[in-house]
């Protein structure tokens, strides 16, 4: 809980499922500020869970009407509002989100349940969300400012026409996606990269339909942030870095120079070889490598098994990038870019 809510975690109440699905405070706060800046003054939070997003909205001065179907979770959301000193701005109702009258609010946030009742298993098909996907996507036709939280793995084909889809990562972890609908939609795709330790947030935007050029492996390899990859904005990042793909289906970018960017990690390639355990083991032994970080895209190899099979004994570190180049399994031996 502290990882999501910081010092406020000690004053809050939780269920295990509610905590797992709750929005991180840094993400909820950014969303609330954007809603407030767009003119929202009253918000219906449909499927409020433990109240993380409702509290964030209330902290900006938005009046929140929160609805939660589960009686225990609704009671804890109300307790969390009281503990945060926001009970005068947050009203929690235990009930059916689909029955709530949204005509009296100027914005809606909906976080449909994405776990199966009783089992806690994740739901990956939006058509199995609760409330239903048809209800969720229909909210935008009823309220001009509508935001829907969805799983980061959502199929782009399910994104409603005209909606802005945003993927958010925090310190390299992809944490959520959201659909900004109606007058909140500013552009087709957005990748928001939050560096909580700085703190700072960076946003890469585009259409999500561009294709990056393909070329050879070059001196530096960039591993894009997962928010950039899921937003289909690798081509936009490639243009910024003057980089190319070595395989059109794998999101590693290659360039002749290293440039600082918040949207990718950069490594310098020291060796490239077709994957062969024997050759790789010999090369690492020659370089006295004893510690390896293993990254992979487009490879079926299991990193921990490979680590064991390498039988490393040296005292030097290295990064191994397992990938494909021109459809051939390839390993890049790398070190941090200066």
C-alpha positions, 0 to 999 in steps of 0.5 A, spaced: 500 500 500 505 504 501 508 503 494 501 506 491 499 511 496 506 513 500 505 516 507 497 516 506 497 508 506 497 508 514 491 512 514 487 507 509 483 501 509 483 495 504 481 489 501 486 485 498 482 485 491 481 492 492 488 494 493 491 490 487 486 494 483 486 501 486 490 506 482 497 509 484 496 516 488 501 519 483 497 517 477 490 518 480 492 525 482 495 527 475 488 524 472 484 529 477 488 535 475 487 534 468 479 533 469 479 539 473 483 543 468 478 541 463 472 544 467 470 538 471 466 540 478 462 534 479 464 527 478 461 520 478 466 515 480 462 509 477 466 503 481 470 507 486 473 501 489 477 503 495 476 510 493 483 512 490 481 516 484 475 519 488 480 522 493 484 524 488 479 528 485 476 531 491 483 534 493 482 538 487 476 541 489 471 536 485 465 534 488 465 526 487 459 522 487 462 515 488 458 508 487 461 501 489 457 495 488 460 491 494 458 493 500 464 492 504 468 495 499 463 501 499 464 502 507 471 502 506 471 507 501 467 511 505 472 510 511 478 512 507 474 519 505 473 520 512 480 519 514 483 523 509 478 529 511 474 529 504 468 526 507 464 533 505 466 532 498 465 525 497 459 521 497 459 514 497 453 510 495 453 502 495 449 500 489 449 498 481 453 503 477 449 502 471 443 505 475 446 511 477 443 518 474 449 521 471 445 527 468 447 531 474 454 531 473 459 534 468 464 528 468 464 521 469 470 516 471 469 509 470 473 503 473 470 497 471 471 490 475 477 486 471 477 480 476 472 475 477 468 475 483 470 469 488 476 467 484 480 474 484 483 472 477 484 477 472 479 479 466 483 480 460 476 481 455 473 487 456 466 484 454 467 481 460 468 487 465 463 489 470 459 494 468 459 491 461 463 494 456 457 496 452 455 500 458 462 503 459 463 505 452 456 508 452 457 513 457 461 518 453 454 519 449 451 521 455 456 525 459 461 529 455 467 528 459 468 521 460 474 517 462 474 510 463 480 506 466 482 499 462 487 494 462 494 496 459 493 490 454 487 492 451 486 491 444 487 497 440 481 495 435 476 496 441 478 503 443 472 507 441 473 512 435 474 519 437 477 517 444 484 518 446 488 512 449 493 513 454 498 508 457 501 510 463 508 507 466 511 509 473 518 508 474 518 503 468 512 499 470 506 499 466 500 500 471 494 502 467 491 505 461 485 510 460 480 512 455 479 519 455 472 521 451 468 526 448 471 533 449 477 530 453 480 527 447 486 531 445 489 526 440 489 519 438 495 516 443 499 518 449 504 514 453 505 518 459 512 516 463 512 517 470 519 518 474 516 518 481 523 519 484 524 525 480 518 527 481 517 528 473 512 526 468 513 525 460 508 525 455 509 522 448 504 523 443 502 521 436 497 517 432 499 510 434 499 508 426 506 510 424 511 505 422 518 505 424 524 504 418 528 498 418 535 498 418 541 494 421 543 493 428 547 499 430 552 502 435 546 503 440 540 499 442 534 503 445 529 499 449 523 503 449 518 504 456 512 499 456 508 505 455 511 507 449 510 500 446 503 499 448 501 506 445 504 504 439 508 510 439 515 506 437 515 510 430 514 517 434 520 515 438 524 512 433 524 519 429 526 523 435 532 518 436 534 518 428 533 510 430 531 504 426 528 497 427 532 491 426 526 487 425 519 490 424 515 486 429 520 487 435 520 494 439 528 495 440 531 501 436 538 502 434 542 508 433 549 511 431 549 516 437 546 515 444 541 521 446 538 522 453 531 520 453 525 519 458 522 514 454 527 508 453 533 505 456 540 506 452 545 500 451 552 500 447 552 494 443 559 491 444 558 484 440 553 481 436 552 474 434 547 469 432 545 465 438 549 459 440 550 457 447 557 455 446 559 461 443 556 466 447 559 462 453 566 462 450 565 470 449 563 471 456 568 467 459 573 471 455 570 478 457 570 475 465 563 476 465 560 474 472 553 478 472 548 478 466 542 482 466 538 479 460 533 483 456 528 479 451 523 481 445 522 476 440 526 470 443 523 464 446 529 463 451 527 463 458 532 468 462 533 464 468 535 458 465 540 461 460 543 464 466 544 457 469 546 454 462 552 460 461 555 458 468 558 465 469 565 465 473 568 472 472 567 479 476 565 483 470 557 485 468 554 485 462 547 486 459 544 481 454 539 482 449 536 476 446 532 478 440 531 477 432 535 480 426 532 479 419 528 473 423 534 470 426 535 469 433 540 474 435 544 476 442 547 482 443 552 483 448 552 490 451 554 495 456 551 502 459 551 507 454 555 513 457 
